Amino acid sequence: MTKYEKIANILRGRIEEGIYPADSLLPNQIELVEEFQVSRVTIKKAINILAMEGLIYSQRGAGTRVLKRGIWGTENYSATEYDGLSQQMKDRNLSSQVISFEVQFPNDDIREKLLLDKHKPVYKIIRLRLLDGEPYVLEHTYMPTELVPDLNPSILEKSIYHYLHQELGITFAGAYRNLKADKADEFDKTYLNCQASDPVLEVEQVVYLTNGQPIEYSRSRNRYDQRSYSVLDVID
């Protein structure tokens, strides 16, 4: 991730947290240059990202104003973020229902995704994430047991990523994601209240450690009418 993308993420977080509320002005570029100790060009690139997302509006002589909502609305999320749903929804009433939690030896497909041999067990986790008490996302997750020791249902009811980062000191290097439309399956109909004819947005991802080892393979099933993702393509 480039410096300007990191700065854009920080500024975006401040907007989401209300540090820079709607209709307020961002600090000017000189102040941001001093804060982040980068060039003015880097700050300008970071601000351009937020402007393209519809979060801010810059007008010569009037400063950079924070808008009330992003260009795609409040339920749209970046496809390049992978800090977990708990982080994305930290200001919302998010809870988790553990549907299934077991240890098993993975099949060939899971072994290929996680780069494991057939003697290495994994956690198989199915969780329903509820937002304000309503079904939101259904997660099917696999993690190598040797990389995530002592995982238990109490952790699954909260945030797995918080456990990985804060308790185990694990750092992610990045993730590979694939987004596709799919038909609702029996789990979707049961737990997401989908109709048989409803489409589902599936986000398939592999998360990697800094040494290149995959630590997670997951499929997140999203109701078509509740969640969407966007990609911002910035040309240097």
N, C-alpha and C positions, 0 to 999 in steps of 0.2 A: 504494500500500500504506500502511495506517495505521501509526501509531507502535506500537500494541499488537501488530499483526501482525508488524512487524519484530522486536520484542522477543521475541515467541513463537518466531519462527524462530531467533533467537540461542540462546534457552534450549533449544529442541528440538535444535539442533546440539550443544550442550554435553552433553545427555543421550546423544545418539548417539555422541559421542566418548568417553564415559565420564568426563567432567569431573564430572558429577553421576551417579554409578553407581546401579544398581538398589538399592533399600532405603535410599538416603541421603536426606537432607532438602535441599530447595532453600533458598537463602538466604531469610530472611524478607522480607516486602514492604517494610519500611523500608530494608533493605540494597539491595534492587533499585531502589527509588525514588532512592536516593543514587547508585547506579552509573549508571543510565540518565538521570537528571535529568528525570524525568517525574512526573506525579501518581500518587497511589496508585490512583486509578480506572483509569488506563492499565495499571498493573502487574496489577491485578485482572483486567482484560479479557484480558491476555496469558496469565495463569495459567489462566483459564477455558478458553481455546482448548486448552491442553495437557491439561486435565482432560477435556474433551469427546473428545479423541483417545485417551484412556485411557493417557496417558503418566505422569500424576501423580494423586495422590489427596490432597485437603485435608481435614483433620479439625480442628475447633475445639479449640485447646489442645494439639494434637499436631504442628502444622506441616504442611508439604506434602511428601509422600513420593514418590519416584520409583518407578514400577512396573517390572516386568521386561519388559513388552512393551506395544505399543499395542493398542487394542481390536480391530483387524482383523488383528493378527499382524505378523510382520516383513517379509513380502513385499508389503505394501500401501504405496502411495505417494500423496502428495497430487497431485491433478490440477492444482493451481495452481502447482506447482514446475516451473521450466524451466531449472535450472542445468546440466542435462545428466546423462547416466547416469554419467559418470566421477566427478562430484561426489557423486551419490547412493551410489555404490558405492566410495567412496574407501578403505574399510577391507576391501574384498573383492578377490579375484583376478579383475579384469576385463581382458579383452583384446579386440582388434578384428581382424577379418579383412576386408580390402578385396576385395569381389567385383567391383565395377565402379567406375571413375573416369574420366570423360571430360568434355570441354567440348562443348556443343552449343547450338544456338539452340532456345529453348523452344517448346513447342506453345501453343495458345491458353489452355488451362487453367492451365498453369504461369505464363504471362505475366500472366494475370489475378490469380493468387494473389500474385505478386511485384511487381505494378504495373510491368511492364517493357514496352518496345516490342519489336517483332520483331527488331530489329537488335542487341539486347543479349544476349550469350551467358551461359550459366549452367554451373556445375558440376553434373553428375549423378553422385551418389554412392550406391552400395549397399554397406552394411557389415553384417556379422554381428558382433554383440557376444556374447562368450562369458563366462560366469561360472563360475569354477572349471573351465574347459576345456569346459564344456557349452554348446550353443546356447541363447541367452537372448532376444535381441531382434534382429529384422531391420529395418534402417533404410534407407528410400529418401529421399534428401535432395537438394534443389536450392538453390543459392546463386548470386547474381549474381557473376560474376567480378570486376567492377569494385569491388565492396565487400569482397571477400575475396582480395586479391592473394597470389600465390605459394603457394597451397594445393598440397600435394603428398602422395603416399602415406605418407611418413614421419609427417606430421602426422595423417593419417587413422587411422593405426595407434595413435595415442594419444588425445588429446582435442581435437576441433575447437574447443570452447568455450574451452578454456584458451588456444589460439592466438588466438582472437578477443579475449578479454579481456586477456590478459597481453602478447601480442606486438603486437597491432594497437590496443590501447587502446579497443576497441569496448564500448559499454554498451547493454544491452537496456532497452527501456521496458516490455515486456510481451509476452504471447503470446495468441493465440486458439487454442483447442483444441476438437476434436470427437472424441468417443470413440464407437466403434460396433463391433458384432460383424460378422464377415465369415466367408466360407468360406475355407478354406486354398487358396492358389493354388500354382502350380508352384514358385515360389521358396520358399514356406513349407514345402512338402513336402520340398524338396531340402535346405534349410539349417536349418530348425527341427525337422526330423524329425517333421513333422505327418502324420497320416493324412488321407486325402481327406475323411473325415467329421468331422474335428476343427474346432471353431470357433476363430477367431482374434480377439483384441482389437486393433483398429487405433486408434492415437492419431494423428490428423491435426492438424498445427499450423502456424501462421504466426507467426514471431517478428519483432517490430518494433524498430527503432532509436528513439532519443529524438526524432528528427525525423519519425517516422511512416512511414519507408521500411521495407518488409519486407526482411529479410536472409536469411530461411530459410523454405522450405516443405518439410515432411517428413511422411512416413507411417511410423510405427513399428509393426511387426507383432509382437504378443506372443502367445506360447502361452497358451492359456486356463488352463492348470494351473500357470503359473509367476509370473504377475504380475497385480496388480490395482491400481485407483486409487480414491481416495476424495475427496469434497468436503465440507468443513466449512462450513456456512452459519451465520455469526454475525450475530445481530440486535443492532444497537446500541440 
